[in-house]
Amino acid sequence: MTYVPKKDVWEIEQCCCRWFFRIKICIGECAFRPLHKLGRVKHKIFKVMRGTKIHSVYGSVFYSNEIGKIRKTGKYCADEAHEQKCWIFLLFCHHIYIVADNIQLRFFSWYTNAIVMMLSSLSICIPAYRDEQSIRHVVLGAKKIAKKYAKKFEIRLINDASPDGLSAVLQELSSRIPELRVITHQVNQGYGKTIKELYYGGRYDWLFTLPGDGQFEPIELVKLLPHTKHCDMIIGLRKHRHDSEKRKQQSAWYNALLRLFFALPTHDVNSIRLMKKSMLKTIRLTSESAFVDAELAIDAIQHGYKICEVPIRHEKRKTIGESGGKLSVIVPTILDFFRYVLIKT
């Protein structure tokens, strides 16, 4: 399971970054004290050190650029011997900063792994249709991230009768990745039936949904992990969507209707999610359209499960498999929506 102190992982990293910056400034200030007698060199370099560029993690490389200016102009050095002393000492300070940067990055890696503990088991669910170009990247990325954050895992992928060369790519990947389990539909079933089959087919304690079109990087799982301690379902919120304006408006209206009719506390119900498999023991999904994700979230709340949203990064789709904005998808979703309204009222 996951343990997180009061702050989120990324807030903690920002806090640590500020402290490391202060430490590095102290190192630099102490290192430059022997240069007091070197006159304007000290003041020029210390001014550079306090400049905006030094605030970045790798800002110390700016020293080499500044020393290049000093060597060319000779403006801040009395003679060649004086310049050589400055050059050697500044190189020494530059290496001090590189060491501090490495310590900072190693600390972030250790601290993140310390507070984001591994899941007991994880099933990654990937629906794929016309995703020949992106599926290799998605599957390999899913394997890498699951291996790091789950004690045991599986990757369940459904090829929904894709007409491109997806089957050949999946066959190659299956021979290389023993954790990959591929199911192939002979006839296209659509997103609703496919994702529902993946939900109920997952064998492990946690389910993580990931589309095969590459619009979400598998590493986004790490942003959801810290919330598994207090939430049963964590949904990714696409803050900056790389979709057309029409698609964004459709999604906004759809999610607004869900909040209005069902008081659903989400703003992006069809995004990626990490959830407990045990939820499906008490939830029976009936929809066969894209409404199935909303039905799952609504039923989860009604059964007392806790849902939360976490901002994630969204990428532009890398394939031509997008179908969410088509009438063939919208109409069945609307029908399932009103059917569900009638049943619940």
C-alpha positions, 0 to 999 in steps of 0.5 A: 500500500501507499503512505503519504505524509500531509503533502503530495509527492510533488509538493514535497519535491518542490519543498526539498528543491528550495532547501537544496537551492539554499544549501547550494547557495551556502556552499557557493558563498563559502567557496567564494569567500577566499576570492574577497581579495580578487576584487571585482571577480568575486562580485561579478560571479556572485552576482551571476550565482544569484541570477535567475539561471542558477535557480534551475537544477542544472544552473551551475553550467552557467559558470563555464559560460561566464568564465568564457566571457572573462577569458575573452574580455580580460575585463575582470582580471588584472593579469594572466596569473590572476586570471588562471587562479580565478579559472581554477577556483571557479572550475572547482566551485562548478564541480561542487555544484555538480555534486550538489545537483547529483545529491539532489536528484538521488535524494528525490529518487530515494524519497519518492520511492520511500513514500510511494510504496509498491502495490500488492498486485496490479492489472493494467487494462489496455483497450486497443483499436487502430493503435499499431503505431503506438501500442509498442510504446504503451505496452513497454512503458506499462511493463516498466512502470508496473515492474517498479511499483507492483510486486506482481502484475499483468498487462491485459490487452484487448484487440477490438478487431483492429483492421491495421497491423496491430495483431502482428505487433501484439504477437511479437510483444507477447513472445517477449513479455510473459506478463502480457495477455492478449485477447482478440475480438473477431468482430468490433465490440466498441469501447463500452463492451471492451473496457467492461470485459477488461474490468471484470477480467483483471485478476489482481488487487488493483486495476489501472486503465490505459488506452492504447493510442498513447494519449497517456504515458504509463508513468502517470500511474505514479501521480495516482499512487499516493492517493491509494491510501484514502481513495478506492478509485483515483481518476486522472484529470486532464488539465490541458487536453490536447483535443479539438475544441469540439471534443473538449466542449462535448466532454465538458457538457457530458461531465456537467450533466453527470454532476447535475443528475448524479452529483458525481464529483468528477470533471473527467470521468472517461480518463485513466483510473486506478481502482480496487478490483474488489469494488466490482464484487458489489457493482454490476455494470449494465451499460455497453457504451462509453457510459460504462465509465460514468456508471462505474463511478456513480455506482461506486459512490452509491456503494460508499466507495471514495473517489478522487481526481488527480491532475495528470499530463495529456498527450496528443493521440499518436494514432487514428483510432479516436472515435469518442466524438463520432455519432456512433459513440455519442448516441449509444452513450446518451441512450444509456445515460437516460436509461440509467436516469430512469432506472435510478429514479 
